[in-house]
Amino acid sequence: MRFVFEKIRILVLVLLVCVCTVPALAQGCAMCNANARSTPKEGQQALNRAVLVLLIPPVGFMLVGVGLAFRYGKKRDREQD
C-alpha cells in the first residue's frame, strides 16, 4: 500500500512540475525568433547545434552531482546498518 502512495506522490510531483513550466514556453524572444527564421537553412541548423552543444556541460554537471549524491547516500546508509 505504501508503494502505491509513493508512486502517486511522484506522479503528482511530475505533473505539477510540467504544469509550472508551461508559461516558460511563451517567453521566446520575438526578435530572436524572427532573426533565426530569416537565416538560411544551414544557419538554422548551426543555431540548433549550438544550443545542444551549450546544453551538454550543465546537464553533465547535474548528472555527476546527482550520481555523487546517490553514491554518498548509499554509503551513508550502509554505515548506519
SELODREN-551856 format. One record per atom (N, C-alpha, C): y negated, x negated, z negated; atom name; residue number from 1; residue in three letters. Coordinates in Angstrom, 1 decimal, padded with zeros to 4 digits. Layout:
BEGIN
Y / X / Z / CA / NUM / ALA
...
REM end
This chain:
BEGIN
001.2 / -000.8 / 000.0 / N / 1 / MET
000.0 / 000.0 / 000.0 / CA / 1 / MET
-001.3 / -000.9 / 000.0 / C / 1 / MET
-001.2 / -002.0 / -000.8 / N / 2 / ARG
-002.4 / -002.8 / -000.8 / CA / 2 / ARG
-002.6 / -003.5 / 000.5 / C / 2 / ARG
-001.6 / -003.8 / 001.3 / N / 3 / PHE
-001.7 / -004.3 / 002.6 / CA / 3 / PHE
-002.4 / -003.4 / 003.6 / C / 3 / PHE
-002.2 / -002.1 / 003.5 / N / 4 / VAL
-002.8 / -001.1 / 004.3 / CA / 4 / VAL
-004.3 / -001.1 / 004.0 / C / 4 / VAL
-004.7 / -001.1 / 002.7 / N / 5 / PHE
-006.1 / -001.1 / 002.3 / CA / 5 / PHE
-006.8 / -002.4 / 002.8 / C / 5 / PHE
-006.1 / -003.5 / 002.8 / N / 6 / GLU
-006.7 / -004.7 / 003.2 / CA / 6 / GLU
-007.0 / -004.7 / 004.7 / C / 6 / GLU
-006.0 / -004.1 / 005.5 / N / 7 / LYS
-006.2 / -004.0 / 006.9 / CA / 7 / LYS
-007.4 / -003.1 / 007.2 / C / 7 / LYS
-007.5 / -002.0 / 006.5 / N / 8 / ILE
-008.6 / -001.0 / 006.7 / CA / 8 / ILE
-009.9 / -001.7 / 006.4 / C / 8 / ILE
-010.0 / -002.4 / 005.3 / N / 9 / ARG
-011.2 / -003.1 / 004.9 / CA / 9 / ARG
-011.6 / -004.1 / 006.0 / C / 9 / ARG
-010.7 / -004.8 / 006.5 / N / 10 / ILE
-011.0 / -005.8 / 007.6 / CA / 10 / ILE
-011.5 / -005.1 / 008.8 / C / 10 / ILE
-010.9 / -004.0 / 009.2 / N / 11 / LEU
-011.3 / -003.2 / 010.4 / CA / 11 / LEU
-012.7 / -002.7 / 010.2 / C / 11 / LEU
-013.0 / -002.1 / 009.0 / N / 12 / VAL
-014.3 / -001.6 / 008.8 / CA / 12 / VAL
-015.4 / -002.7 / 008.9 / C / 12 / VAL
-015.0 / -003.9 / 008.3 / N / 13 / LEU
-016.0 / -005.0 / 008.4 / CA / 13 / LEU
-016.2 / -005.5 / 009.8 / C / 13 / LEU
-015.2 / -005.5 / 010.6 / N / 14 / VAL
-015.3 / -005.9 / 012.0 / CA / 14 / VAL
-016.2 / -004.9 / 012.8 / C / 14 / VAL
-015.9 / -003.6 / 012.5 / N / 15 / LEU
-016.7 / -002.6 / 013.2 / CA / 15 / LEU
-018.2 / -002.6 / 012.8 / C / 15 / LEU
-018.4 / -002.9 / 011.5 / N / 16 / LEU
-019.8 / -003.0 / 011.0 / CA / 16 / LEU
-020.5 / -004.2 / 011.7 / C / 16 / LEU
-019.9 / -005.3 / 011.8 / N / 17 / VAL
-020.5 / -006.4 / 012.5 / CA / 17 / VAL
-020.8 / -006.1 / 013.9 / C / 17 / VAL
-019.8 / -005.4 / 014.6 / N / 18 / CYS
-020.1 / -005.1 / 016.0 / CA / 18 / CYS
-021.2 / -004.1 / 016.2 / C / 18 / CYS
-021.4 / -003.2 / 015.3 / N / 19 / VAL
-022.5 / -002.2 / 015.4 / CA / 19 / VAL
-023.8 / -002.9 / 015.1 / C / 19 / VAL
-023.8 / -003.8 / 014.2 / N / 20 / CYS
-025.0 / -004.5 / 013.8 / CA / 20 / CYS
-025.5 / -005.5 / 014.9 / C / 20 / CYS
-024.6 / -005.9 / 015.8 / N / 21 / THR
-025.0 / -006.9 / 016.8 / CA / 21 / THR
-025.5 / -006.2 / 018.1 / C / 21 / THR
-025.3 / -004.9 / 018.2 / N / 22 / VAL
-025.7 / -004.2 / 019.4 / CA / 22 / VAL
-027.2 / -004.3 / 019.7 / C / 22 / VAL
-028.1 / -004.2 / 018.7 / N / 23 / PRO
-029.5 / -004.3 / 019.0 / CA / 23 / PRO
-029.9 / -005.7 / 019.6 / C / 23 / PRO
-029.1 / -006.7 / 019.3 / N / 24 / ALA
-029.4 / -008.1 / 019.8 / CA / 24 / ALA
-029.2 / -008.2 / 021.3 / C / 24 / ALA
-028.4 / -007.3 / 021.9 / N / 25 / LEU
-028.2 / -007.3 / 023.3 / CA / 25 / LEU
-029.5 / -007.0 / 024.1 / C / 25 / LEU
-030.4 / -006.2 / 023.5 / N / 26 / ALA
-031.6 / -005.8 / 024.2 / CA / 26 / ALA
-032.7 / -006.8 / 024.0 / C / 26 / ALA
-032.5 / -007.9 / 023.4 / N / 27 / GLN
-033.6 / -008.9 / 023.2 / CA / 27 / GLN
-033.7 / -009.9 / 024.3 / C / 27 / GLN
-033.1 / -009.7 / 025.4 / N / 28 / GLY
-033.2 / -010.7 / 026.5 / CA / 28 / GLY
-034.6 / -010.7 / 027.0 / C / 28 / GLY
-035.1 / -011.9 / 027.2 / N / 29 / CYS
-036.5 / -012.1 / 027.7 / CA / 29 / CYS
-036.6 / -011.6 / 029.2 / C / 29 / CYS
-037.5 / -010.7 / 029.4 / N / 30 / ALA
-037.6 / -010.1 / 030.8 / CA / 30 / ALA
-038.1 / -011.2 / 031.8 / C / 30 / ALA
-039.0 / -012.1 / 031.3 / N / 31 / MET
-039.5 / -013.1 / 032.2 / CA / 31 / MET
-038.4 / -014.1 / 032.5 / C / 31 / MET
-037.6 / -014.5 / 031.5 / N / 32 / CYS
-036.5 / -015.4 / 031.7 / CA / 32 / CYS
-035.4 / -014.8 / 032.7 / C / 32 / CYS
-035.2 / -013.5 / 032.4 / N / 33 / ASN
-034.2 / -012.8 / 033.3 / CA / 33 / ASN
-034.7 / -012.8 / 034.7 / C / 33 / ASN
-035.9 / -012.5 / 035.0 / N / 34 / ALA
-036.5 / -012.4 / 036.3 / CA / 34 / ALA
-036.4 / -013.8 / 037.0 / C / 34 / ALA
-036.8 / -014.8 / 036.2 / N / 35 / ASN
-036.7 / -016.2 / 036.7 / CA / 35 / ASN
-035.3 / -016.6 / 037.1 / C / 35 / ASN
-034.4 / -016.3 / 036.3 / N / 36 / ALA
-033.0 / -016.7 / 036.5 / CA / 36 / ALA
-032.4 / -015.9 / 037.8 / C / 36 / ALA
-032.8 / -014.7 / 037.9 / N / 37 / ARG
-032.3 / -013.9 / 039.1 / CA / 37 / ARG
-033.0 / -014.3 / 040.4 / C / 37 / ARG
-034.2 / -014.9 / 040.3 / N / 38 / SER
-034.8 / -015.4 / 041.5 / CA / 38 / SER
-034.3 / -016.7 / 042.0 / C / 38 / SER
-033.5 / -017.4 / 041.2 / N / 39 / THR
-033.0 / -018.7 / 041.7 / CA / 39 / THR
-031.8 / -018.5 / 042.6 / C / 39 / THR
-031.5 / -019.4 / 043.4 / N / 40 / PRO
-030.3 / -019.3 / 044.3 / CA / 40 / PRO
-029.0 / -019.2 / 043.5 / C / 40 / PRO
-028.0 / -018.8 / 044.2 / N / 41 / LYS
-026.7 / -018.6 / 043.5 / CA / 41 / LYS
-026.2 / -019.9 / 042.8 / C / 41 / LYS
-026.4 / -021.0 / 043.4 / N / 42 / GLU
-026.0 / -022.3 / 042.8 / CA / 42 / GLU
-026.8 / -022.5 / 041.5 / C / 42 / GLU
-028.0 / -022.2 / 041.5 / N / 43 / GLY
-028.9 / -022.3 / 040.3 / CA / 43 / GLY
-028.4 / -021.4 / 039.2 / C / 43 / GLY
-028.0 / -020.2 / 039.5 / N / 44 / GLN
-027.5 / -019.2 / 038.5 / CA / 44 / GLN
-026.2 / -019.7 / 037.9 / C / 44 / GLN
-025.3 / -020.3 / 038.8 / N / 45 / GLN
-024.1 / -020.9 / 038.3 / CA / 45 / GLN
-024.3 / -022.1 / 037.3 / C / 45 / GLN
-025.3 / -022.9 / 037.7 / N / 46 / ALA
-025.7 / -024.0 / 036.9 / CA / 46 / ALA
-026.2 / -023.5 / 035.5 / C / 46 / ALA
-027.0 / -022.5 / 035.5 / N / 47 / LEU
-027.5 / -021.9 / 034.2 / CA / 47 / LEU
-026.4 / -021.4 / 033.4 / C / 47 / LEU
-025.4 / -020.7 / 034.0 / N / 48 / ASN
-024.3 / -020.2 / 033.2 / CA / 48 / ASN
-023.5 / -021.3 / 032.6 / C / 48 / ASN
-023.3 / -022.4 / 033.4 / N / 49 / ARG
-022.5 / -023.5 / 033.0 / CA / 49 / ARG
-023.2 / -024.2 / 031.8 / C / 49 / ARG
-024.6 / -024.3 / 032.0 / N / 50 / ALA
-025.4 / -025.0 / 030.9 / CA / 50 / ALA
-025.3 / -024.2 / 029.6 / C / 50 / ALA
-025.3 / -022.9 / 029.7 / N / 51 / VAL
-025.2 / -022.1 / 028.5 / CA / 51 / VAL
-023.9 / -022.4 / 027.8 / C / 51 / VAL
-022.8 / -022.4 / 028.6 / N / 52 / LEU
-021.5 / -022.7 / 028.0 / CA / 52 / LEU
-021.4 / -024.1 / 027.4 / C / 52 / LEU
-022.0 / -025.1 / 028.1 / N / 53 / VAL
-021.9 / -026.4 / 027.5 / CA / 53 / VAL
-022.7 / -026.5 / 026.2 / C / 53 / VAL
-023.9 / -025.8 / 026.1 / N / 54 / LEU
-024.6 / -025.8 / 024.9 / CA / 54 / LEU
-024.0 / -025.0 / 023.8 / C / 54 / LEU
-023.0 / -024.2 / 024.1 / N / 55 / LEU
-022.4 / -023.4 / 023.1 / CA / 55 / LEU
-021.2 / -024.1 / 022.5 / C / 55 / LEU
-020.6 / -025.1 / 023.2 / N / 56 / ILE
-019.4 / -025.8 / 022.7 / CA / 56 / ILE
-019.7 / -026.5 / 021.4 / C / 56 / ILE
-020.7 / -027.3 / 021.2 / N / 57 / PRO
-020.9 / -028.0 / 019.9 / CA / 57 / PRO
-021.0 / -027.1 / 018.7 / C / 57 / PRO
-021.8 / -026.1 / 018.7 / N / 58 / PRO
-021.8 / -025.2 / 017.5 / CA / 58 / PRO
-020.5 / -024.5 / 017.2 / C / 58 / PRO
-019.8 / -024.1 / 018.2 / N / 59 / VAL
-018.5 / -023.5 / 018.0 / CA / 59 / VAL
-017.5 / -024.5 / 017.4 / C / 59 / VAL
-017.6 / -025.7 / 018.0 / N / 60 / GLY
-016.7 / -026.7 / 017.5 / CA / 60 / GLY
-017.0 / -027.1 / 016.0 / C / 60 / GLY
-018.2 / -027.2 / 015.6 / N / 61 / PHE
-018.6 / -027.4 / 014.2 / CA / 61 / PHE
-018.1 / -026.3 / 013.3 / C / 61 / PHE
-018.3 / -025.1 / 013.8 / N / 62 / MET
-017.8 / -023.9 / 013.0 / CA / 62 / MET
-016.3 / -023.9 / 012.8 / C / 62 / MET
-015.6 / -024.2 / 013.9 / N / 63 / LEU
-014.1 / -024.3 / 013.8 / CA / 63 / LEU
-013.7 / -025.4 / 012.8 / C / 63 / LEU
-014.3 / -026.6 / 012.9 / N / 64 / VAL
-013.9 / -027.6 / 012.0 / CA / 64 / VAL
-014.3 / -027.2 / 010.5 / C / 64 / VAL
-015.4 / -026.6 / 010.3 / N / 65 / GLY
-015.8 / -026.2 / 009.0 / CA / 65 / GLY
-014.8 / -025.1 / 008.4 / C / 65 / GLY
-014.5 / -024.1 / 009.2 / N / 66 / VAL
-013.6 / -023.1 / 008.7 / CA / 66 / VAL
-012.2 / -023.7 / 008.5 / C / 66 / VAL
-011.8 / -024.6 / 009.4 / N / 67 / GLY
-010.5 / -025.3 / 009.2 / CA / 67 / GLY
-010.4 / -026.1 / 007.9 / C / 67 / GLY
-011.5 / -026.8 / 007.6 / N / 68 / LEU
-011.6 / -027.6 / 006.4 / CA / 68 / LEU
-011.6 / -026.7 / 005.1 / C / 68 / LEU
-012.3 / -025.6 / 005.3 / N / 69 / ALA
-012.4 / -024.6 / 004.1 / CA / 69 / ALA
-011.0 / -024.1 / 003.8 / C / 69 / ALA
-010.2 / -023.7 / 004.9 / N / 70 / PHE
-008.9 / -023.2 / 004.6 / CA / 70 / PHE
-008.0 / -024.3 / 004.1 / C / 70 / PHE
-008.1 / -025.5 / 004.6 / N / 71 / ARG
-007.3 / -026.6 / 004.1 / CA / 71 / ARG
-007.6 / -026.8 / 002.6 / C / 71 / ARG
-008.9 / -026.9 / 002.2 / N / 72 / TYR
-009.2 / -027.1 / 000.9 / CA / 72 / TYR
-008.7 / -025.9 / 000.0 / C / 72 / TYR
-008.8 / -024.7 / 000.5 / N / 73 / GLY
-008.4 / -023.5 / -000.3 / CA / 73 / GLY
-006.9 / -023.6 / -000.5 / C / 73 / GLY
-006.1 / -024.0 / 000.5 / N / 74 / LYS
-004.6 / -024.1 / 000.3 / CA / 74 / LYS
-004.3 / -025.2 / -000.7 / C / 74 / LYS
-005.0 / -026.3 / -000.6 / N / 75 / LYS
-004.8 / -027.4 / -001.5 / CA / 75 / LYS
-005.1 / -027.0 / -002.9 / C / 75 / LYS
-006.2 / -026.3 / -003.1 / N / 76 / ARG
-006.6 / -025.9 / -004.5 / CA / 76 / ARG
-005.6 / -024.9 / -005.0 / C / 76 / ARG
-005.1 / -024.0 / -004.2 / N / 77 / ASP
-004.1 / -023.0 / -004.6 / CA / 77 / ASP
-002.8 / -023.7 / -005.0 / C / 77 / ASP
-002.4 / -024.8 / -004.3 / N / 78 / ARG
-001.2 / -025.5 / -004.7 / CA / 78 / ARG
-001.3 / -026.2 / -006.0 / C / 78 / ARG
-002.5 / -026.7 / -006.3 / N / 79 / GLU
-002.8 / -027.4 / -007.5 / CA / 79 / GLU
-002.8 / -026.5 / -008.7 / C / 79 / GLU
-003.1 / -025.2 / -008.5 / N / 80 / GLN
-003.2 / -024.3 / -009.6 / CA / 80 / GLN
-001.8 / -023.8 / -010.0 / C / 80 / GLN
-000.9 / -023.8 / -009.1 / N / 81 / ASP
000.5 / -023.3 / -009.4 / CA / 81 / ASP
001.2 / -024.2 / -010.3 / C / 81 / ASP
REM end
